[in-house]
Amino acid sequence: MTCSIRILFVCHGNICRSPMAEFVMKDMIRRKHIETRFGIASAATSREELGNPVYPPARRKLAENGIACAGHRARQMTKADYDDYDLIVCMDRNNVRNALRITGGDPEHKIVLLLDYADRPGEEVADPWYTGDFNATWDDITAGCEGLLRELSGVNG
């Protein structure tokens, strides 16, 4: 990637929360015309959903907000991602633990929780796989991405 800030969003399966965050963030930076400043992707900590598209209710929630996610296929995070990305933004503490296992550690303090950027340190993005509440997940992801974008770019949400 030739962009200046590279972000990898991470969740368990890479079919709900992390692709939602990926495409929400891409939409935010597109609307602000700063796409060239960022490289955004997402990945899973597990192998359970490899190759699968965004989960239909997550895809619908994105579409309700005018955001497309066509072409996404779940992939697993790799150790090399640690060097390839400036931030590895996890949806919950289990994702952090699994990302640390995959990377073998976090000496550069790149592995963080998304909601730390929404002034909700330590809180986790609601997991719609279990709750079915994609509205709560949308709210969490939007708040986290807005805060992250503010912090990284100085651009207001």
C-alpha positions, 0 to 999 in steps of 0.5 A: 500500500502507498497510503500514509495510514493503514488500518486493519479492522478485526473481528472473529469471522470477518463477516459482520463487525470488521467488514462493517467497520471497514466499509463505514470507514472507507465511506467516511474517508471517501465523503471527506475526499481523503481516500489517498491518505488511508488504506483500510481492510478487515480480517478474522481471527478465526478460519470459520468463515474464510471466503464467505461474503458479508453476512446478509443482515450486516450487508443490509445495514450497510445498504440502508446507509448507502454503503456497498460491500460487494466483493468482500470475502472473509480472510484470516489475519496473518502475522505479516499483517502486523508489519503491513498495518499501522493499526489493528483495530479489534472489535472486542477483547477476545479479538485482541487476545487472538490477534496477539496470539497470531502476531506473537505480541504487540511491541509497537502497541498497534492492537487496539479496541475500536471503542477506545476512539469513541471515548468508551475505553475498554468497551466492546462493539456489540456482536450482532452474531449473538444479539441480532441487533445490527442497529447497536453494532452500527451505532458502536462502529460509527462512533468508533470510526468517527473518533478514529478518523478524528484522531488520525486525520484531524478531520471532524466526524 
